[in-house]
Amino acid sequence: MIQAAICTIGDEILIGQIVDTNSSHIARMLNSIGVKVARMCSVSDDNSDIKSSIDALLKEFDIVIVTGGLGPTKDDITKKALGELFGSRGYYHHEGQWEIVKKVLTSRGIELFDTNYAQADIPEGAEVIVNRLGTAPCMVFRFHETAYRHSPVLYSAPGVPFEALGLLPDIQKDICSHFNLRSIYHKTIVTFGIPESTLAKKIELWEENLPEDIHLAYLPNSITGVRLRLSIYGVDAEEGKRRIDEEFSKVLPILGEAVYGEGEDTLQDVIVRKLIAGGNTLSVAESCTGGRIASLFTQIRGVSKCFMGSVTSYDNSVKRSILGVPEEILETKGAVSSECAEAMATGVLKALDTDYGLATTGIAGPDGGTPEKPAGTVWVAVARKERDGHITVSSQMFRFSSNRSVNIDRFSSSALNMLRINL
């Protein structure tokens, strides 16, 4: 099987100044065409470090994809290092990329300098995949087998994420034309409401009986839940699909309603599909989640068909005046209570005239908790308008013990899952 390594170059990644998103996009592309990604690494903006690191990767892998270290100033360190590693004796000017450089910079009103011209200079012997979105091209170095006892190919792309992403289709096309590839097949199901350790224990026997060539991965996320991914390598897509579907069919009855989707599904995706399919509408009242749930919904295309709006009732005065929460509840039960959550859900349903109302009220922390209601406590309520106009409402308490931002994420996802189950 063809194996690949992905390497990012830049001190800004190593010191945590920016987050590397390029590697995940590249890995997905490679997996989709049957290339197994076996290594990811990051190296500093140092000539010797770049050469030694890339040299080691080329010895081991068929494909190495590098991003970063390309630019019109001293940032253009990768090109020099890779040219030296490749054994290039000089540079040639690539007119196609130069035309893009001129077009990009003049459209932005930026004056052209010699350093811009040099961006289209390519190490001798290297090929070019033209970058139509920026000034630095993707360089392709095809090493002869005498160098590494096999013939690895090195792709060097710019580090700017949207430029690197824009180059991936052409890099994919080049890989497919130069390598004999076999399929990798992945399938993922998504669960919520079962902690990873509990989930592992629940499906332990099923996992132990998986065929040796089918691999299971647990992918936990505080918002989406735990994803279970099965992978099989070196088979055609049809066979891979058949065999993995067969294994998942054995575990679905064990997990029951904890499974809510497949692939990249999120709780909010599934909820929106269910609401639209049923011709229903939703409104949200948020206190401790501060608009997080509404934000998750409004990121979905077409959500306006079912999501009417939200009220961020952070202060009790808003709970009273906008949502109609009775003063008696706030005084005797408190804002963090089942009674308040249910009144909020009912109030937003009535105020925005929707079929469903979802509400959250709690203590995100780190301050504000009490022995009876510690930080990390949230009450969630779902109100539903019945066909006869009567409103039914239910609530549930959840408790978490993370920091404020993680608690808010978990409050939000717990609320979404409760709504999903009610739907």
Buried (B, 14 or more C-beta within 10 A) or exposed (E): EBBBBBBBBBBBBBEEEEEBEBBEBBBEBBBEBBBBBEBBBBBBBBBEBBBBBBEBBBEBBBBBBBBBBBBBEEBBBBBBBBBBBBEBEEBBEBEEBBEBBBEBBEEEEEEEEEEBBBBBBBBEBBBBBBBBBBBBBBBBBBBEEEBBEEBBBBBBBBBBBEBBBBBBEBBBEBBEEBBEBBBBBBBBBBBBBBEEEEBBEBBEEBBEEBEEEBEBEBEEEBBBBBBBBBBBBEBEEEEBBEBBEEBBEEBEEEBEEBBBBEEEBBBBBBBBBBBBEEEBBBBBBBBBBBBBBBBBBBEBEEBEEBBBBBBBBBEBEBBBEBBBBBEEBBEEBBBBBBBBBBBBBBBBBBBBEBBBBBBBBBBBBEEBBEEEBBBBBBBBBBBBBEEEEEBEBBBBBBBBEBEBEBBBBBBBBBBBBBBBBBB
